[in-house]
């Protein structure tokens, strides 16, 4: 029902949407990574938060793709008889596919980000007491965030648990460690983008298969209606 040319256009738009969402994830993660926060906290943050964002963005992109597909399907459905249009809306194909993807398969499942940090660099900042951390030279480098400050007041940190330390001063080696992590995040998101696109194309195939099945059912129903009408006419003629 949906032409191959139209599908290519949909996939092109979808690819652009994926790129935008991946860029948003990178910007959000970088925003926190660039903050003067405790390195141990940042390490845990980048291990789990990008994956969380990917799952959220995947659901947004799932809705986007289904909207694209439904829009094209409706262009063809509107040319059918009202009875067939009613059957199509009753089928509720969009929600049927979405619920199946999110319930049976659990949605998009990105890989966890495996951090390969230089432990020697990471150990340059050591937490020695609640709220206080020291560098290798013994200089006090951090202060604690007051317990009265709600976690949600800190962007993108509210989902994480544990003490958060604001780092006042980092040595150059610690900055290099962050750059190492940024490269790993870039690689991770690049691979995740390909995985996400592959997952969404499977959703597209699932939608098209269900749409084809529905159209075949309509065709069969149409044939049966013609046969029934002919039978009725035959009976009328026979009894007249």
C-alpha positions in Angstrom: 0.0 0.0 0.0 2.9 2.4 0.7 5.2 2.8 -2.3 8.9 2.0 -2.1 9.8 5.5 -3.1 7.7 6.9 -0.2 9.4 4.5 2.2 12.8 5.7 1.2 11.7 9.2 1.9 10.4 8.2 5.3 13.7 6.4 6.1 15.6 9.5 5.1 13.6 11.7 7.4 14.0 9.1 10.1 17.7 9.0 9.7 17.8 12.8 10.2 15.6 12.5 13.3 17.9 9.8 14.7 21.0 12.0 14.1 19.3 14.9 15.9 18.4 12.8 18.9 21.9 11.3 19.2 23.4 14.8 19.1 21.0 15.9 21.9 22.2 13.0 24.0 25.8 13.8 23.4 25.3 17.5 24.3 23.5 16.6 27.5 26.1 14.1 28.6 28.9 16.5 27.7 27.2 19.2 29.7 27.5 17.2 32.9 30.9 15.8 32.0 32.3 19.3 31.6 31.2 20.3 35.1 33.6 20.3 38.0 32.2 17.2 39.6 33.9 14.3 41.4 35.5 11.9 38.8 34.1 8.8 40.5 30.6 10.2 40.2 31.2 11.2 36.6 32.5 7.7 35.8 29.2 6.1 37.1 27.2 8.8 35.4 28.5 8.2 31.9 28.3 4.5 32.3 24.5 4.5 32.9 23.0 7.9 31.9 23.6 7.7 28.1 21.9 4.3 28.0 18.9 5.7 29.9 18.6 8.6 27.4 18.9 6.2 24.4 15.9 4.2 25.7 13.9 7.4 26.1 14.8 8.7 22.7 14.0 5.3 21.1 10.4 5.6 22.2 10.1 9.1 20.8 11.5 7.9 17.5 9.2 4.9 17.5 6.2 7.3 17.7 7.8 9.4 15.0 8.2 6.5 12.6 4.7 5.2 13.3 3.3 8.7 12.6 5.1 8.8 9.3 3.8 5.4 8.3 0.2 6.0 9.4 0.1 9.3 7.6 1.0 7.5 4.3 -1.4 4.7 5.0 -4.3 7.1 5.6 -3.7 8.8 2.3 -4.6 5.5 0.6 -7.3 4.5 3.1 -9.4 7.7 2.4 -10.0 6.4 -1.1 -11.7 3.3 0.1 -15.4 2.8 0.9 -16.5 4.1 4.3 -17.0 0.6 5.6 -13.3 -0.3 4.9 -12.1 3.0 6.4 -14.1 2.1 9.5 -12.4 -1.4 9.6 -9.0 0.3 9.3 -9.5 2.6 12.2 -11.0 -0.2 14.3 -7.8 -2.2 13.6 -5.8 0.6 15.4 -2.7 -0.5 13.7 -0.5 2.2 15.2 -1.2 1.3 18.8 -1.2 -2.4 18.0 2.4 -2.3 16.7 3.6 0.1 19.4 2.2 -2.1 22.2 3.7 -5.2 20.7 7.2 -3.7 20.3 7.2 -2.2 23.8 5.6 -5.1 25.7 6.9 -8.3 24.0 10.4 -7.1 23.1 10.8 -4.6 25.9 11.6 -1.8 23.4 15.0 -0.8 22.3 17.8 -2.3 24.5 21.1 -0.4 24.0 24.3 -1.9 25.2 25.8 -0.6 28.4 28.7 1.8 28.0 31.9 0.2 29.2 34.4 2.7 30.4 38.1 2.1 29.9 39.5 4.6 32.3 43.1 5.1 33.3 42.9 4.1 36.9 46.2 6.0 37.7 44.6 9.2 36.5 41.3 8.5 38.3 43.1 7.9 41.6 44.6 11.4 41.5 41.4 12.5 43.3 40.4 10.5 46.3 37.4 10.9 48.6 38.7 10.7 52.2 35.6 11.9 54.1 32.0 12.8 53.5 32.0 16.0 51.6 35.8 16.3 51.3 38.2 15.0 48.7 41.9 15.5 48.3 44.2 15.4 45.3 47.4 13.4 45.2 49.3 16.3 46.8 46.8 16.6 49.8 45.2 19.8 48.7 41.5 20.1 49.5 39.8 20.0 46.1 36.1 19.6 46.8 33.2 20.7 48.9 29.9 18.9 49.6 26.6 20.0 48.2 24.3 20.8 51.1 21.8 18.0 51.9 19.0 20.5 51.8 19.6 21.1 48.1 17.2 18.9 46.1 18.9 16.7 43.6 16.4 17.6 40.9 17.8 21.1 41.1 21.0 19.7 39.4 20.3 19.1 35.6 20.3 15.4 34.6 21.6 14.2 38.0 18.3 13.6 39.8 18.1 10.0 38.8 21.4 9.1 40.4 21.9 8.1 44.0 24.8 9.0 46.3 26.8 12.0 47.5 27.7 14.6 44.9 30.9 16.6 45.2 31.6 19.9 43.4 35.2 19.9 42.4 37.0 23.2 42.6 40.2 22.4 41.0 41.4 19.6 38.7 44.9 18.8 37.5 45.6 18.6 33.9 45.7 14.8 34.0 42.1 14.7 35.2 41.1 16.8 32.2 42.8 14.3 29.9 40.8 11.6 31.5 37.6 13.4 30.6 38.8 13.7 27.0 39.4 9.9 27.0 35.8 9.4 28.2 34.4 11.8 25.5 36.0 9.7 22.8 34.5 6.6 24.3 31.1 8.3 24.5 31.4 9.3 20.8 32.2 5.7 19.8 29.4 4.4 21.9 26.8 6.8 20.5 27.9 6.1 16.9 27.4 2.4 17.4 24.1 3.0 19.2 22.9 5.1 16.3 23.3 2.1 14.0 21.6 -0.2 16.4 18.7 2.2 16.8 18.2 2.6 13.1 18.3 -1.2 12.6 15.7 -1.6 15.4 13.4 1.1 13.9 13.6 -0.5 10.4 12.4 -3.8 12.0 9.5 -1.8 13.4 8.8 -0.5 9.9 8.8 -4.0 8.5 6.5 -5.2 11.2 4.1 -2.3 10.4 4.1 -3.0 6.7 3.6 -6.8 7.2 0.5 -6.0 9.4 -0.7 -3.5 6.9 -0.4 -6.0 4.1 -2.3 -8.6 6.1 -5.1 -6.1 6.8 -5.3 -5.2 3.1 -5.6 -8.9 2.1 -8.3 -9.3 4.7 -10.2 -6.3 3.1 -9.8 -7.9 -0.4 -11.1 -11.2 0.9 -14.0 -9.4 2.6 -14.7 -7.6 -0.7 -14.9 -10.8 -2.6 -17.1 -12.4 0.0 -19.5 -9.4 -0.2 -19.7 -9.8 -4.0 -20.4 -13.5 -3.7 -23.1 -12.9 -1.0 -24.7 -10.2 -3.1 -24.7 -12.5 -6.1 -26.3 -15.3 -4.1 -29.0 -13.0 -2.9 -29.7 -11.9 -6.4 -29.8 -15.5 -7.5 -32.3 -16.4 -4.9 -34.5 -13.5 -5.8 -34.4 -14.4 -9.5 -35.1 -18.1 -8.7 -38.1 -17.2 -6.5 -39.6 -14.7 -8.9 
